[in-house]
Amino acid sequence: MLFGRKKKNPINIADKKVVQWKYTTCGYCSTGCSIQVGLNEEGEAVSSRGAAGADVNRGKLCVKGIFEHELFKSSGRGDMPLIRDKIFEGYEETDWDTALDTMSSEIQRIQQTYGRDSFAIVSTGQIVNGRILYPG
């Protein structure tokens, strides 16, 4: 036995009672690994695994991706959209339809005023939001 161990301890993998797997993309970094999130009978995310047929990660995940499902129950996670009319005003909760309609109309307004290339979205888990705002 390795290092004098006389008895091997088997690896025990907890049964998370997954009843359905949902295909999605990991949001931690810019790689965009394909993952499957396991849902239990209550529809709660309880497990994550790599999607075997994906070219980008070929079924493998880093430690962040393995625990991606835990984000759904993270403390401080927003569950309602927030909106404000002016930059100096505080945010207020709103419904999803209002938030998405407002975003859509503001993006259209910016593009009509300054051109189609005047609005872009950068999304990655590798850098913090403050740095996204100042890429140059």
C-alpha positions as CSV (number, residue, x, y, z in Angstrom):
1,M,0.0,0.0,0.0
2,L,1.0,3.5,-0.7
3,F,2.8,5.1,2.3
4,G,2.2,2.1,4.5
5,R,-1.6,2.3,4.5
6,K,-3.0,-1.1,5.0
7,K,-6.6,-0.3,4.2
8,K,-8.0,1.9,1.4
9,N,-10.9,4.1,2.2
10,P,-13.5,4.2,-0.6
11,I,-14.6,7.5,-2.0
12,N,-18.2,8.2,-1.0
13,I,-20.2,10.5,-3.2
14,A,-23.3,12.0,-1.6
15,D,-26.6,11.2,-3.4
16,K,-28.1,14.6,-4.1
17,K,-31.4,13.1,-5.3
18,V,-31.0,14.6,-8.8
19,V,-34.2,14.0,-10.9
20,Q,-33.3,16.2,-13.9
21,W,-30.2,17.7,-15.5
22,K,-30.4,21.1,-17.2
23,Y,-27.8,22.2,-19.8
24,T,-26.4,25.7,-19.3
25,T,-23.1,27.6,-19.5
26,C,-20.9,28.3,-16.6
27,G,-20.8,32.0,-15.8
28,Y,-17.6,32.2,-13.8
29,C,-15.1,33.2,-16.4
30,S,-14.8,34.0,-20.1
31,T,-14.2,30.3,-21.1
32,G,-17.9,29.5,-21.1
33,C,-17.7,25.9,-20.1
34,S,-20.8,23.7,-20.8
35,I,-22.3,22.4,-17.6
36,Q,-25.3,20.5,-16.5
37,V,-27.1,21.6,-13.3
38,G,-28.9,18.9,-11.4
39,L,-32.3,19.6,-10.0
40,N,-34.0,17.7,-7.2
41,E,-37.8,17.0,-6.9
42,E,-38.4,20.5,-5.6
43,G,-36.7,22.0,-8.6
44,E,-33.7,23.3,-6.6
45,A,-30.2,23.2,-8.0
46,V,-28.2,20.6,-6.0
47,S,-25.3,19.5,-8.2
48,S,-23.2,20.5,-11.2
49,R,-21.3,18.4,-13.7
50,G,-19.5,19.0,-17.0
51,A,-21.2,18.4,-20.3
52,A,-19.3,15.5,-21.9
53,G,-20.0,16.4,-25.5
54,A,-18.8,20.0,-25.2
55,D,-15.7,21.0,-27.2
56,V,-14.7,23.8,-24.9
57,N,-14.3,21.8,-21.7
58,R,-15.0,18.1,-22.7
59,G,-16.9,17.3,-19.6
60,K,-14.3,18.7,-17.2
61,L,-14.9,21.6,-14.8
62,C,-12.7,23.6,-12.5
63,V,-13.5,23.8,-8.8
64,K,-15.6,26.9,-9.4
65,G,-17.7,25.2,-12.0
66,I,-18.2,22.1,-9.9
67,F,-19.9,24.2,-7.2
68,E,-21.7,26.6,-9.6
69,H,-25.1,25.3,-8.4
70,E,-24.4,26.8,-4.9
71,L,-24.7,30.3,-6.4
72,F,-28.5,29.9,-6.5
73,K,-28.7,30.0,-2.7
74,S,-25.8,32.5,-2.1
75,S,-26.5,35.1,0.6
76,G,-26.8,38.6,-1.0
77,R,-27.9,37.2,-4.3
78,G,-30.3,39.6,-6.0
79,D,-33.8,38.1,-6.6
80,M,-35.6,41.2,-7.7
81,P,-34.5,43.7,-10.4
82,L,-33.6,47.2,-9.2
83,I,-34.1,50.4,-11.1
84,R,-33.5,54.1,-10.8
85,D,-34.4,57.1,-12.9
86,K,-31.4,59.3,-12.2
87,I,-27.8,58.3,-11.3
88,F,-28.0,60.2,-8.0
89,E,-31.2,58.5,-6.9
90,G,-31.4,55.3,-4.9
91,Y,-32.5,52.0,-6.5
92,E,-36.1,50.7,-6.1
93,E,-37.4,47.2,-6.6
94,T,-39.5,46.7,-9.8
95,D,-40.9,43.8,-11.7
96,W,-39.0,42.0,-14.5
97,D,-41.1,43.2,-17.3
98,T,-40.6,46.9,-16.4
99,A,-36.8,46.3,-15.9
100,L,-36.3,44.6,-19.2
101,D,-38.5,47.1,-21.1
102,T,-36.6,50.0,-19.5
103,M,-33.2,48.4,-20.5
104,S,-34.4,47.8,-24.0
105,S,-35.6,51.3,-24.5
106,E,-32.4,52.8,-23.0
107,I,-30.2,50.7,-25.2
108,Q,-32.2,51.8,-28.3
109,R,-32.1,55.4,-27.2
110,I,-28.3,55.3,-26.8
111,Q,-27.8,53.6,-30.2
112,Q,-30.2,56.0,-32.0
113,T,-28.4,59.0,-30.5
114,Y,-24.8,57.8,-30.8
115,G,-24.8,55.1,-33.4
116,R,-25.2,51.3,-33.3
117,D,-21.6,50.7,-32.1
118,S,-22.1,53.0,-29.1
119,F,-23.4,50.3,-26.8
120,A,-21.6,47.0,-25.8
121,I,-21.8,44.5,-23.1
122,V,-18.7,42.8,-21.5
123,S,-19.4,39.9,-19.2
124,T,-16.8,37.8,-17.4
125,G,-16.2,36.5,-14.0
126,Q,-12.5,37.2,-14.3
127,I,-12.6,41.0,-13.6
128,V,-14.7,43.1,-11.3
129,N,-17.4,45.5,-12.6
130,G,-15.4,48.6,-11.9
131,R,-12.7,47.5,-14.2
132,I,-15.2,46.7,-16.9
133,L,-16.3,50.3,-17.0
134,Y,-12.7,51.5,-17.6
135,P,-11.2,49.1,-20.1
136,G,-8.8,51.7,-21.7
